[in-house]
Each structure stands twice: as structure tokens, then as C-alpha cells.
Amino acid sequence: MADTDFTTVSATDAGATTTDAADPAAAPASTTEQAKQTVKDYSSKYGAQATDRIRTFADTGKERAVGGLDQLSQLINDAAGQVDDKLGAQYGDYARTAAGTVSGFAEQLKAKDVEELLDEAREFVRKSPGVAVGVAAALGFALARLVQSGIDSNKA
């Protein structure tokens, strides 16, 4: 058997710096930095997932809105014939014009990307903040009434 000489090697002899081994504040700082990086990584990962889901919901909402507007346009157009009979052709033409306007708006929505729609909404809010607040309040009120009526019908 060969004689083997084992010698003790200190941390500084092995290439470690004294701040790594001797400074107790260095370990929490590196742990803190690691925790910060982990939080950043997870937040960016989940942020990207949330953004993807929001875009999916926005696309679905846009498709539903376009479908609803198309149905409304068709309903107004169908009612125009009855308006002709009861009130006269001039009022029926008003109904047809309204149906065409709603249909044109639906086509504009269909042609635009969600990002374009959001950019236009931001620009509208910048130009007319008072109108935007009024519209938001009216939509909030209508939504609250809709939810309340759904809750009341479930109790009955």
C-alpha cells in the first residue's frame, strides 16, 4: 500500500474568499438576491400567462360583441318592414339606416385587432375624459342592475 499524505486545506487556500465563508451577512444577501430573482422569474412567467389569458378573453369578448351587433342589426332590419306598415316608409328607412350603421360598426370591430381597439379606447379617454367617465359609470350601473336582477331571480 502506498503512503498517502493527507493535509488540511483551509477555505482560503482552496480559493474561497473570506466574504463567502467568514462574513455571515454575505449569505443572506445572496439568498435575498436569489429570492428576488426567483420572484422576478415567476412574476414574468405568470405575467406572460395572464397576458395570454387576457388576450384570449378579449378576443372571445370581441367575437361575442360582433355577433351581438350582427344580431341587433338583423333584428332592426327585420323590424323595418313592420315600421313601414305601421308608421310609414320614411321611418322604416330610418330603421334600415340604423341597422346599416350597427352592421358597419360590427364590421369595423371585426376588422381590428384587440390591441388596435385598446389603443383607440386609450386615445378616446385622453381626448374626452369626462365622456369616458360617464360611459364607464353608465356601463357600471347597467352591469350592476343586470347582476342584481340575476341574483333576485335566483332567490325567487
Contacts in CASP RR format, 6 or more apart in sequence:
PFRMAT RR
TARGET T0000
AUTHOR 0000-0000-0000
METHOD contacts of the structure
MODEL  1
MADTDFTTVSATDAGATTTDAADPAAAPASTTEQAKQTVKDYSSKYGAQA
TDRIRTFADTGKERAVGGLDQLSQLINDAAGQVDDKLGAQYGDYARTAAG
TVSGFAEQLKAKDVEELLDEAREFVRKSPGVAVGVAAALGFALARLVQSG
IDSNKA
11 20 0 8 1.000
11 21 0 8 1.000
12 18 0 8 1.000
12 21 0 8 1.000
19 26 0 8 1.000
20 26 0 8 1.000
55 114 0 8 1.000
58 114 0 8 1.000
59 114 0 8 1.000
62 109 0 8 1.000
62 114 0 8 1.000
62 117 0 8 1.000
65 109 0 8 1.000
66 106 0 8 1.000
66 109 0 8 1.000
66 110 0 8 1.000
67 106 0 8 1.000
68 106 0 8 1.000
69 102 0 8 1.000
69 103 0 8 1.000
69 105 0 8 1.000
69 106 0 8 1.000
69 109 0 8 1.000
70 103 0 8 1.000
70 106 0 8 1.000
72 102 0 8 1.000
73 99 0 8 1.000
73 100 0 8 1.000
73 102 0 8 1.000
73 103 0 8 1.000
73 104 0 8 1.000
73 106 0 8 1.000
74 99 0 8 1.000
76 95 0 8 1.000
76 96 0 8 1.000
76 98 0 8 1.000
76 99 0 8 1.000
76 102 0 8 1.000
77 95 0 8 1.000
77 96 0 8 1.000
77 99 0 8 1.000
77 100 0 8 1.000
79 95 0 8 1.000
80 92 0 8 1.000
80 93 0 8 1.000
80 95 0 8 1.000
80 96 0 8 1.000
80 99 0 8 1.000
81 92 0 8 1.000
81 95 0 8 1.000
83 91 0 8 1.000
83 92 0 8 1.000
83 94 0 8 1.000
83 95 0 8 1.000
84 91 0 8 1.000
84 92 0 8 1.000
109 117 0 8 1.000
112 120 0 8 1.000
124 131 0 8 1.000
124 132 0 8 1.000
125 132 0 8 1.000
END
